[in-house]
Amino acid sequence: MKVENDANAAALAEAHWGSGRGYRHIFYTGIGTGVGTGIVFDGRIYNGRTGAAAEGGHMSIDHHGPRCGCGKPGCIEALAAGPAIARRARAKLASRHGGRSILLDLANANLDAVSSEMVGQACAEGDPIAKETLQETVELLALWLSNIVDLLEPDVVIIGGGAAAMLHPFFSDLANRMAEYCIISRCNEIPLLKAYYGADAGIAGGAALCSEQSISAT
C-alpha cells in the first residue's frame, strides 16, 4: 500500500498516460477549491526529504496579500483558487453601479451565490466583469508560475483541476505573461498544457501509483 496526496498522484497519472507523456520533468498544478501541485522527475514523484515536498500552492507572491489558511500571507491558493476567483468577482459586482450582468443573472441576483463556476460560464457568454476577474487571475498565476519555472525549469507545465477548463482560453495570455516575468530566457519553449484527466484525476492517480508499485516490485 502507498499513501500519496491527490496532486502528486494526479501529476504521476499525467506523466504516465496524460498530457505529460513523453516529457521527463513535469510540473502539475490542480486549481480548484485550493491549489495543489505535483512534481515528477523521470517518471517518479519528487517527495523531498520527508515526503512533504511540492506544496507549491502555499508559495507566497504577495507579502501584503490575504492570509492563507496555512497562515502565510499572499499564497497563490489564497489569490487564485476557486474561492478567491469568486470573491474578487463578488467585490467587483458590489462596486458597480447598475446595469445588467450575466454573472449576477446566473446567481439569481444573489451576490453571495456567485461561484467561480459561474464566473467561467459568464466569461464564456461575454460578461466583462467575469472576463476582468479571470484576466486578473491569469496575471497572478503568471507571476507564480514564472517563479516555478525559474526554480525547476520543467519540460512542461500542466494545469488541471476544476478551474482548468475556464482558464484554458487564457492559456496563450498566461504563457506570454510568464515569459515576460521569467529570468530563464527560453521559458517560452516550455509548453503550457491542459491536464488530460479532469474529474477522474484521483482515480487515474491511484492507478498510476499502483502501476509504479508494480514496476518497483519486479
C-alpha positions as a Markdown table, in Angstrom:
| # | Residue | x | y | z |
|---|---|---|---|---|
| 1 | Met | 0.0 | 0.0 | 0.0 |
| 2 | Lys | 1.1 | 3.6 | -0.7 |
| 3 | Val | -0.3 | 6.8 | 0.6 |
| 4 | Glu | 0.1 | 9.9 | -1.5 |
| 5 | Asn | -1.7 | 13.3 | -1.8 |
| 6 | Asp | -4.1 | 13.8 | -4.7 |
| 7 | Ala | -2.0 | 16.4 | -6.6 |
| 8 | Asn | 1.1 | 14.2 | -6.6 |
| 9 | Ala | -1.0 | 11.2 | -7.8 |
| 10 | Ala | -2.6 | 13.3 | -10.5 |
| 11 | Ala | 0.8 | 14.5 | -11.6 |
| 12 | Leu | 2.0 | 10.9 | -11.9 |
| 13 | Ala | -1.0 | 10.0 | -13.9 |
| 14 | Glu | -0.4 | 12.9 | -16.3 |
| 15 | Ala | 3.2 | 11.9 | -16.6 |
| 16 | His | 2.4 | 8.2 | -17.4 |
| 17 | Trp | -0.6 | 8.5 | -19.6 |
| 18 | Gly | -1.8 | 12.1 | -19.8 |
| 19 | Ser | -0.6 | 15.4 | -21.2 |
| 20 | Gly | 2.8 | 14.9 | -19.7 |
| 21 | Arg | 3.5 | 11.6 | -21.5 |
| 22 | Gly | 6.9 | 11.9 | -23.3 |
| 23 | Tyr | 8.3 | 14.6 | -21.0 |
| 24 | Arg | 11.0 | 13.9 | -18.4 |
| 25 | His | 10.4 | 16.7 | -16.0 |
| 26 | Ile | 6.8 | 17.7 | -15.2 |
| 27 | Phe | 5.2 | 20.3 | -13.0 |
| 28 | Tyr | 1.5 | 19.8 | -12.4 |
| 29 | Thr | -1.0 | 22.1 | -10.7 |
| 30 | Gly | -4.6 | 21.4 | -9.9 |
| 31 | Ile | -6.6 | 24.6 | -9.4 |
| 32 | Gly | -9.9 | 24.2 | -7.8 |
| 33 | Thr | -11.1 | 24.9 | -4.2 |
| 34 | Gly | -7.3 | 25.0 | -3.5 |
| 35 | Val | -4.1 | 25.0 | -5.5 |
| 36 | Gly | -2.4 | 21.6 | -5.4 |
| 37 | Thr | 0.9 | 20.8 | -7.1 |
| 38 | Gly | 3.0 | 17.8 | -8.0 |
| 39 | Ile | 6.5 | 17.4 | -9.4 |
| 40 | Val | 7.5 | 14.3 | -11.4 |
| 41 | Phe | 11.1 | 13.8 | -12.4 |
| 42 | Asp | 12.0 | 11.0 | -14.8 |
| 43 | Gly | 8.7 | 9.2 | -14.1 |
| 44 | Arg | 8.9 | 9.5 | -10.3 |
| 45 | Ile | 7.2 | 11.8 | -7.9 |
| 46 | Tyr | 9.5 | 14.2 | -6.2 |
| 47 | Asn | 8.6 | 14.0 | -2.5 |
| 48 | Gly | 11.6 | 15.8 | -0.9 |
| 49 | Arg | 13.5 | 14.7 | 2.2 |
| 50 | Thr | 10.5 | 13.8 | 4.4 |
| 51 | Gly | 7.7 | 13.3 | 1.8 |
| 52 | Ala | 6.3 | 16.7 | 2.2 |
| 53 | Ala | 7.7 | 18.5 | -0.8 |
| 54 | Ala | 5.8 | 20.2 | -3.7 |
| 55 | Glu | 3.4 | 22.4 | -1.6 |
| 56 | Gly | 3.6 | 25.0 | -4.4 |
| 57 | Gly | 0.1 | 26.3 | -3.7 |
| 58 | His | 1.5 | 27.8 | -0.5 |
| 59 | Met | 4.2 | 29.8 | -2.2 |
| 60 | Ser | 3.5 | 33.4 | -1.4 |
| 61 | Ile | 3.6 | 36.0 | -4.2 |
| 62 | Asp | 2.4 | 39.0 | -2.1 |
| 63 | His | 3.7 | 39.6 | 1.4 |
| 64 | His | 0.8 | 42.0 | 1.9 |
| 65 | Gly | -1.8 | 39.7 | 0.4 |
| 66 | Pro | -4.7 | 38.0 | 2.1 |
| 67 | Arg | -3.7 | 35.4 | 4.7 |
| 68 | Cys | -4.0 | 31.9 | 3.5 |
| 69 | Gly | -5.4 | 29.0 | 5.5 |
| 70 | Cys | -1.9 | 27.8 | 6.1 |
| 71 | Gly | -1.1 | 31.0 | 7.9 |
| 72 | Lys | 1.1 | 32.7 | 5.4 |
| 73 | Pro | 0.1 | 35.9 | 3.6 |
| 74 | Gly | -0.4 | 36.0 | -0.2 |
| 75 | Cys | -0.2 | 32.4 | -1.1 |
| 76 | Ile | -1.3 | 31.6 | -4.6 |
| 77 | Glu | -4.0 | 29.5 | -3.2 |
| 78 | Ala | -5.4 | 32.5 | -1.3 |
| 79 | Leu | -5.3 | 34.5 | -4.5 |
| 80 | Ala | -6.2 | 32.3 | -7.5 |
| 81 | Ala | -8.1 | 29.2 | -6.3 |
| 82 | Gly | -11.8 | 29.0 | -7.0 |
| 83 | Pro | -13.0 | 30.7 | -3.8 |
| 84 | Ala | -10.6 | 33.6 | -4.4 |
| 85 | Ile | -11.9 | 34.0 | -8.0 |
| 86 | Ala | -15.5 | 34.1 | -6.8 |
| 87 | Arg | -14.6 | 36.6 | -4.0 |
| 88 | Arg | -13.0 | 39.0 | -6.5 |
| 89 | Ala | -16.0 | 38.8 | -8.8 |
| 90 | Arg | -18.4 | 39.4 | -6.0 |
| 91 | Ala | -16.4 | 42.5 | -4.9 |
| 92 | Lys | -16.5 | 43.9 | -8.5 |
| 93 | Leu | -20.2 | 43.3 | -8.7 |
| 94 | Ala | -20.8 | 45.0 | -5.4 |
| 95 | Ser | -18.9 | 48.1 | -6.5 |
| 96 | Arg | -20.6 | 48.5 | -9.9 |
| 97 | His | -23.5 | 50.9 | -10.3 |
| 98 | Gly | -26.5 | 49.5 | -12.1 |
| 99 | Gly | -26.5 | 47.8 | -15.5 |
| 100 | Arg | -27.2 | 44.2 | -16.4 |
| 101 | Ser | -24.7 | 41.5 | -15.5 |
| 102 | Ile | -24.8 | 38.0 | -16.9 |
| 103 | Leu | -22.8 | 36.9 | -13.9 |
| 104 | Leu | -25.4 | 38.2 | -11.5 |
| 105 | Asp | -28.2 | 36.8 | -13.6 |
| 106 | Leu | -26.6 | 33.3 | -13.2 |
| 107 | Ala | -26.6 | 33.8 | -9.4 |
| 108 | Asn | -30.3 | 34.9 | -9.5 |
| 109 | Ala | -29.3 | 38.3 | -8.3 |
| 110 | Asn | -27.9 | 36.8 | -5.1 |
| 111 | Leu | -24.3 | 38.3 | -4.8 |
| 112 | Asp | -23.4 | 35.7 | -2.1 |
| 113 | Ala | -24.2 | 32.9 | -4.5 |
| 114 | Val | -21.7 | 33.8 | -7.1 |
| 115 | Ser | -19.2 | 31.0 | -7.6 |
| 116 | Ser | -16.1 | 30.5 | -9.7 |
| 117 | Glu | -18.0 | 28.2 | -12.0 |
| 118 | Met | -20.5 | 31.0 | -12.7 |
| 119 | Val | -17.5 | 33.3 | -13.4 |
| 120 | Gly | -16.3 | 30.9 | -16.0 |
| 121 | Gln | -19.7 | 30.5 | -17.6 |
| 122 | Ala | -20.4 | 34.2 | -17.6 |
| 123 | Cys | -17.0 | 34.9 | -19.2 |
| 124 | Ala | -17.8 | 32.5 | -22.0 |
| 125 | Glu | -21.0 | 34.4 | -22.6 |
| 126 | Gly | -19.2 | 37.7 | -22.8 |
| 127 | Asp | -19.6 | 39.2 | -19.3 |
| 128 | Pro | -17.0 | 41.9 | -18.8 |
| 129 | Ile | -16.8 | 41.6 | -15.1 |
| 130 | Ala | -16.2 | 37.8 | -15.3 |
| 131 | Lys | -13.5 | 38.4 | -18.0 |
| 132 | Glu | -11.8 | 41.0 | -16.0 |
| 133 | Thr | -11.8 | 38.7 | -13.0 |
| 134 | Leu | -10.2 | 35.8 | -14.9 |
| 135 | Gln | -7.6 | 38.2 | -16.5 |
| 136 | Glu | -6.5 | 39.2 | -13.1 |
| 137 | Thr | -6.3 | 35.5 | -12.1 |
| 138 | Val | -4.1 | 34.9 | -15.1 |
| 139 | Glu | -1.8 | 37.7 | -14.0 |
| 140 | Leu | -1.4 | 36.2 | -10.6 |
| 141 | Leu | -0.8 | 32.7 | -12.0 |
| 142 | Ala | 1.7 | 34.1 | -14.4 |
| 143 | Leu | 3.8 | 35.6 | -11.7 |
| 144 | Trp | 3.6 | 32.4 | -9.6 |
| 145 | Leu | 4.3 | 30.0 | -12.5 |
| 146 | Ser | 7.3 | 32.2 | -13.6 |
| 147 | Asn | 8.8 | 31.5 | -10.1 |
| 148 | Ile | 8.2 | 27.8 | -10.5 |
| 149 | Val | 9.8 | 27.8 | -14.0 |
| 150 | Asp | 12.8 | 29.8 | -12.8 |
| 151 | Leu | 13.2 | 27.3 | -9.9 |
| 152 | Leu | 12.6 | 24.0 | -11.7 |
| 153 | Glu | 12.7 | 24.7 | -15.4 |
| 154 | Pro | 10.4 | 21.7 | -16.1 |
| 155 | Asp | 9.9 | 20.3 | -19.6 |
| 156 | Val | 6.2 | 21.0 | -19.4 |
| 157 | Val | 3.6 | 22.8 | -17.1 |
| 158 | Ile | 0.3 | 21.1 | -16.8 |
| 159 | Ile | -2.8 | 22.7 | -15.4 |
| 160 | Gly | -5.7 | 20.7 | -14.1 |
| 161 | Gly | -8.5 | 20.9 | -11.5 |
| 162 | Gly | -11.9 | 22.4 | -11.8 |
| 163 | Ala | -10.6 | 25.8 | -12.9 |
| 164 | Ala | -8.6 | 24.4 | -15.8 |
| 165 | Ala | -11.5 | 24.5 | -18.3 |
| 166 | Met | -12.4 | 28.1 | -17.6 |
| 167 | Leu | -8.8 | 29.2 | -17.7 |
| 168 | His | -8.0 | 27.3 | -20.9 |
| 169 | Pro | -9.0 | 30.1 | -23.3 |
| 170 | Phe | -6.4 | 32.3 | -21.5 |
| 171 | Phe | -3.5 | 29.9 | -21.8 |
| 172 | Ser | -1.9 | 31.9 | -24.6 |
| 173 | Asp | -2.0 | 35.1 | -22.5 |
| 174 | Leu | -0.8 | 33.2 | -19.5 |
| 175 | Ala | 2.2 | 31.8 | -21.4 |
| 176 | Asn | 3.1 | 35.2 | -22.7 |
| 177 | Arg | 3.0 | 36.8 | -19.3 |
| 178 | Met | 5.1 | 34.0 | -17.8 |
| 179 | Ala | 7.7 | 34.6 | -20.5 |
| 180 | Glu | 7.8 | 38.3 | -19.6 |
| 181 | Tyr | 8.4 | 37.5 | -15.9 |
| 182 | Cys | 10.8 | 34.6 | -16.2 |
| 183 | Ile | 14.5 | 35.0 | -15.8 |
| 184 | Ile | 15.1 | 31.9 | -17.9 |
| 185 | Ser | 15.2 | 33.3 | -21.4 |
| 186 | Arg | 13.8 | 30.1 | -23.1 |
| 187 | Cys | 10.7 | 29.9 | -20.9 |
| 188 | Asn | 8.6 | 30.2 | -24.0 |
| 189 | Glu | 9.8 | 26.8 | -25.1 |
| 190 | Ile | 8.0 | 25.2 | -22.1 |
| 191 | Pro | 4.5 | 24.1 | -23.2 |
| 192 | Leu | 1.6 | 25.0 | -21.0 |
| 193 | Leu | -1.0 | 22.3 | -21.3 |
| 194 | Lys | -4.4 | 21.4 | -20.0 |
| 195 | Ala | -4.5 | 18.2 | -18.0 |
| 196 | Tyr | -5.8 | 15.2 | -19.7 |
| 197 | Tyr | -7.6 | 13.9 | -16.6 |
| 198 | Gly | -10.3 | 16.2 | -15.2 |
| 199 | Ala | -12.7 | 14.9 | -12.7 |
| 200 | Asp | -11.1 | 11.4 | -13.0 |
| 201 | Ala | -7.6 | 12.7 | -11.8 |
| 202 | Gly | -7.9 | 11.0 | -8.5 |
| 203 | Ile | -8.8 | 7.6 | -10.0 |
| 204 | Ala | -6.1 | 7.9 | -12.6 |
| 205 | Gly | -3.6 | 8.9 | -9.9 |
| 206 | Gly | -4.5 | 5.9 | -7.9 |
| 207 | Ala | -3.9 | 3.7 | -10.9 |
| 208 | Ala | -0.6 | 5.4 | -11.6 |
| 209 | Leu | 0.5 | 4.7 | -8.0 |
| 210 | Cys | -0.4 | 1.1 | -8.3 |
| 211 | Ser | 1.5 | 0.9 | -11.6 |
| 212 | Glu | 4.5 | 2.5 | -10.0 |
| 213 | Gln | 4.4 | -0.1 | -7.2 |
| 214 | Ser | 4.1 | -3.0 | -9.7 |
| 215 | Ile | 7.2 | -1.7 | -11.5 |
| 216 | Ser | 9.1 | -1.3 | -8.2 |
| 217 | Ala | 8.2 | -4.9 | -7.2 |
| 218 | Thr | 9.6 | -6.5 | -10.3 |
